[in-house]
C-alpha cells in the first residue's frame, strides 16, 4: 500500500502497473487499486468481462486470466504518455509484446490506458486493448 505521506503519482502507478503485467502478478496489480475502483474494457474480447468492479474483482479477474493464459509478456513498449488537464489522469499509448512458450509464436497487441489515480491508488482504468489481437493470443 502506498505511503499516505507521499502518494504515488499517476506515472509512478503506471510504472508499477507495467511491472505487474511483466511479472503476471495479479496481487501486485490489484494492490495498485482503491477498494472501490473500476477497471473497464470498452473493446471486449470473447470470454473476457467488460469490467471489474473493486480491487478484489481485479485481483480475481487477472489471476484467472493470467493463470489460464498461455501468453508471456516480454516487453511493454511505451509509445507515449499524455498528461491531461486533470492532475489525477494520464493516458498511455503502448504495445504489449510477448510470446506463447508452447509454440514459440510471438504477439504484439497495441493498446491505450486511461488511468485515474487519487491518493496514490487507481480509482478508474479504461483499458482499450486491440480485442482481435487479444483474442488471437488467447486462442
C-alpha positions in Angstrom: 0.0 0.0 0.0 1.3 3.5 -0.7 2.7 5.7 2.0 0.0 8.3 2.6 2.6 10.9 3.4 4.0 10.6 -0.2 1.3 9.3 -2.5 2.3 7.9 -5.9 1.8 10.0 -9.0 -0.1 8.6 -12.0 3.2 8.0 -13.7 4.5 6.1 -10.7 1.4 3.9 -10.7 1.7 3.3 -14.4 5.3 2.1 -14.0 4.1 -0.3 -11.3 1.2 -1.4 -13.4 3.6 -2.3 -16.2 5.8 -4.2 -13.8 2.9 -6.3 -12.6 2.0 -7.1 -16.2 5.5 -8.3 -16.9 5.6 -10.3 -13.7 2.0 -11.6 -14.3 1.3 -10.7 -10.7 -2.4 -10.2 -10.1 -1.6 -9.3 -6.5 0.8 -6.6 -7.3 -1.6 -5.2 -9.9 -4.6 -5.3 -7.6 -2.7 -3.6 -4.8 -2.5 -0.5 -7.1 -6.3 -0.1 -7.0 -8.6 1.6 -4.5 -11.0 -0.8 -2.8 -13.9 0.5 -4.9 -12.0 1.1 -8.2 -13.5 0.2 -11.6 -11.4 -1.3 -14.4 -13.3 -1.2 -17.8 -12.6 -2.9 -21.1 -14.5 -0.8 -23.7 -13.3 -3.2 -26.5 -14.2 -6.6 -25.1 -12.8 -9.9 -26.2 -14.8 -13.1 -26.2 -14.6 -14.7 -22.8 -13.4 -11.5 -21.1 -15.7 -9.4 -19.0 -16.4 -5.8 -19.8 -15.4 -4.5 -16.4 -14.1 -5.4 -12.9 -15.7 -3.6 -10.0 -13.5 -3.3 -7.0 -9.9 -4.2 -6.1 -10.7 -7.9 -5.3 -12.5 -8.3 -8.6 -9.4 -7.0 -10.4 -7.3 -9.5 -8.3 -9.5 -12.4 -9.1 -10.0 -11.5 -12.8 -6.4 -11.1 -13.5 -5.4 -14.1 -11.5 -7.8 -16.2 -13.6 -6.8 -14.6 -16.9 -3.1 -14.8 -16.4 -3.2 -18.2 -14.8 -5.1 -19.7 -17.7 -3.5 -17.7 -20.4 -0.5 -19.2 -22.4 1.0 -15.8 -23.2 4.1 -14.4 -21.6 4.5 -10.7 -21.8 8.2 -9.9 -22.5 8.1 -6.1 -23.2 5.7 -3.2 -23.0 6.8 -0.5 -25.4 5.6 2.8 -24.2 4.7 4.9 -27.2 3.6 8.0 -25.3 2.2 9.2 -22.0 -0.2 12.1 -22.3 -0.8 14.3 -19.3 -4.2 15.8 -19.1 -5.6 19.0 -17.6 -6.7 16.8 -14.7 -3.6 16.0 -12.5 -5.2 12.7 -11.4 -5.5 11.4 -15.0 -3.0 10.3 -17.7 -3.3 8.4 -21.0 -0.7 5.9 -22.0 -0.2 4.5 -25.5 1.6 1.2 -25.5 2.3 -2.0 -27.4 2.5 -5.2 -25.4 4.8 -7.8 -26.9 5.4 -11.3 -25.9 5.4 -15.0 -26.9 3.5 -18.2 -26.5 6.0 -20.5 -24.9 4.3 -23.7 -26.1 4.6 -22.7 -29.8 7.3 -20.1 -29.8 4.9 -17.7 -31.6 5.2 -14.0 -30.9 2.5 -11.5 -30.5 2.1 -7.7 -30.4 -1.0 -6.1 -29.0 -1.4 -2.3 -29.2 -3.5 -0.5 -26.6 -4.4 2.6 -24.8 -4.8 3.0 -21.0 -6.7 5.9 -19.4 -5.7 6.0 -15.7 -7.2 8.0 -12.9 -5.2 8.0 -9.6 -6.2 9.5 -6.3 -4.1 9.4 -3.2 -1.7 7.1 -5.0 -4.3 4.4 -5.9 -6.1 3.7 -9.2 -9.7 4.7 -9.0 -10.7 4.1 -12.6 -9.0 2.4 -15.5 -10.2 2.3 -19.1 -8.2 -0.3 -20.9 -8.5 -0.1 -24.7 -6.8 -3.2 -26.0 -6.8 -4.5 -29.6 -9.6 -7.0 -29.0 -8.8 -9.0 -32.2 -5.1 -9.2 -31.1 -6.1 -10.3 -27.6 -8.5 -13.0 -29.0 -5.7 -14.3 -31.2 -3.3 -14.6 -28.3 -5.9 -16.4 -26.1 -6.8 -19.0 -28.8 
